[in-house]
Amino acid sequence: MSEVVSLAFQACREQRILRITYVTGEGNKTVRDIDVYWVDHCHLDAVCRLRKDLRHFRMDRIHAAELLPETFERDPELAVLLKYGGLAAPREGIPKLPGPRRPLAGAPREEKV
């Protein structure tokens, strides 16, 4: 299984499509091409190209993985959503943003009327 985890991390880092052989809870085996967005050692969140939707995969149910040469373009909004609120994301919650920011030097300022 460590090879599967390693390939999943590589697919996420390089934005390459990962082909997995996945066994469902009912024992059905499927082959899926996925765009990996989030990985830890137990789970991964990805966009499944077969279902055209976000899916959550358990690592212990992935029986084989192959890194494909094709790449995908990561959707930045989905990446943020998964990082802070996805199924495999840590449950610490979204960090608080810093207080008011100063305008950039030379930027037009909002005038009070």
C-alpha positions as CSV (number, residue, x, y, z in Angstrom):
1,M,0.0,0.0,0.0
2,S,2.9,2.4,0.5
3,E,3.5,2.5,-3.3
4,V,-0.2,3.6,-3.7
5,V,0.3,6.3,-1.1
6,S,3.5,7.5,-2.8
7,L,1.9,7.6,-6.2
8,A,-1.1,9.5,-4.9
9,F,1.2,12.1,-3.3
10,Q,3.1,12.4,-6.6
11,A,-0.1,12.7,-8.6
12,C,-1.2,15.5,-6.3
13,R,2.1,17.3,-6.5
14,E,2.6,17.1,-10.2
15,Q,-1.1,17.5,-11.1
16,R,-1.1,14.2,-13.0
17,I,-4.0,11.9,-13.5
18,L,-3.9,8.8,-11.4
19,R,-5.6,5.5,-12.5
20,I,-6.7,3.4,-9.6
21,T,-8.3,0.0,-9.1
22,Y,-10.8,0.6,-6.3
23,V,-12.8,-2.0,-4.4
24,T,-16.1,-0.7,-2.9
25,G,-17.5,-1.6,0.5
26,E,-19.7,-4.1,-1.3
27,G,-16.7,-5.7,-3.0
28,N,-17.2,-4.3,-6.5
29,K,-14.0,-3.6,-8.3
30,T,-13.8,-0.5,-10.5
31,V,-11.1,1.3,-12.4
32,R,-11.1,5.1,-12.1
33,D,-9.0,7.9,-13.5
34,I,-8.9,10.7,-10.9
35,D,-7.5,14.2,-10.4
36,V,-6.0,14.1,-6.9
37,Y,-6.6,17.2,-4.8
38,W,-5.9,16.1,-1.2
39,V,-4.0,13.1,0.2
40,D,-3.2,11.7,3.6
41,H,-2.1,8.2,4.5
42,C,-5.6,6.9,5.0
43,H,-7.8,8.8,2.4
44,L,-7.7,11.0,-0.7
45,D,-10.1,13.5,-2.2
46,A,-10.2,13.6,-6.0
47,V,-12.4,14.5,-9.0
48,C,-13.4,11.2,-10.6
49,R,-13.4,11.5,-14.3
50,L,-15.9,8.6,-14.7
51,R,-18.5,10.2,-12.4
52,K,-17.5,13.8,-13.2
53,D,-17.8,14.6,-9.5
54,L,-15.8,14.9,-6.3
55,R,-15.1,11.5,-4.6
56,H,-13.5,10.4,-1.4
57,F,-11.4,7.2,-1.6
58,R,-10.0,5.1,1.3
59,M,-6.4,4.1,0.7
60,D,-6.9,0.6,2.0
61,R,-9.5,0.0,-0.8
62,I,-7.1,1.1,-3.6
63,H,-5.6,-2.2,-4.8
64,A,-3.5,-0.7,-7.6
65,A,-2.4,2.7,-8.9
66,E,-0.8,3.9,-12.1
67,L,0.5,7.4,-12.7
68,L,-0.6,8.5,-16.2
69,P,1.4,11.0,-18.2
70,E,-1.6,13.3,-18.7
71,T,-2.0,16.3,-16.4
72,F,-5.0,18.2,-15.2
73,E,-5.5,21.9,-14.2
74,R,-6.4,22.2,-10.6
75,D,-9.6,24.3,-9.8
76,P,-8.3,26.8,-7.2
77,E,-11.7,27.2,-5.6
78,L,-12.2,23.5,-5.2
79,A,-8.6,23.2,-3.8
80,V,-9.3,25.7,-1.1
81,L,-12.6,24.1,-0.3
82,L,-11.0,20.7,0.1
83,K,-8.0,22.0,2.1
84,Y,-10.2,23.6,4.7
85,G,-13.4,21.7,4.6
86,G,-13.0,18.6,2.5
87,L,-13.7,15.1,3.5
88,A,-10.0,14.2,4.2
89,A,-9.0,17.7,5.4
90,P,-7.9,18.2,9.0
91,R,-10.8,19.2,11.2
92,E,-9.1,22.2,12.8
93,G,-11.4,24.5,10.8
94,I,-10.6,27.4,8.6
95,P,-7.9,29.7,10.1
96,K,-8.8,33.2,10.9
97,L,-7.6,35.8,8.4
98,P,-5.4,38.6,9.7
99,G,-7.1,41.9,10.7
100,P,-7.6,44.9,8.4
101,R,-5.0,45.3,5.7
102,R,-3.4,48.5,4.7
103,P,-3.9,49.7,1.1
104,L,-0.9,49.3,-1.2
105,A,1.3,52.4,-1.5
106,G,0.2,54.4,-4.5
107,A,-3.1,52.7,-4.7
108,P,-6.2,54.9,-5.1
109,R,-7.9,55.4,-1.8
110,E,-11.6,55.3,-1.2
111,E,-12.9,58.8,-0.7
112,K,-15.5,59.5,1.9
113,V,-18.5,61.5,0.7
